[in-house]
Amino acid sequence: MELQVKDIMLTEVVSFSPDLSIDVLEQKLLNDRIGGAPVIEKGQVIGVVCRSDIVKRLAVEQANAMMVYDFYESPAYISKDGLDVNIIANLVGHRIENMKVRDIMTSSIISVTPTQKLHEAADLMLEKKIHRLLVIGDEKLEGVISVTDFARLYSNQYSVSRPY
């Protein structure tokens, strides 16, 4: 018998609100020792957020800040309206401090069903270069399957008999 997603998926799923601040999200990811989770609003999955989303967004904000800094510090630029680098830096910092999960999450949802074969889920993860898949059945979130679940399956810590 070939294993299905439901045989190894995690059913106690940590999820986040789209209105959660990025600093709280980062702390929760660390505390729960997870790399990412679904984003749920009004009982519906609206996206997925992970640590790399935080890193990517902060890198973009930093690049934008550096570009603005370089422009306003250029000897060719003469401020006529009193804008200076400190004001702009404060604006960028304020934007980062007020960023929410909805600002950085991935809204395209890649999922599998509980009865899908494990090798299909693994193939999809490799094809899409992702570390986790949402498991959706009957139009609701039933679990999550991650690369850690596959590692656990083939380690000595899993109770399902090995398929070989």
Secondary structure, 3 states (H helix, E strand, C coil): CCCEHHHCCECCCCCECCCCEHHHHHHHHHHHCCCEEEEEECCEEEEEEEHHHHHHHHHHHHHHHHHHHHHHCCCCCCCCCCCCHHHHHHHHHHHHHCCEHHHHCECCCCEECCCCEHHHHHHHHHHHCCCEEEEEECCEEEEEEEHHHHHHHCCCCCCCCCCC
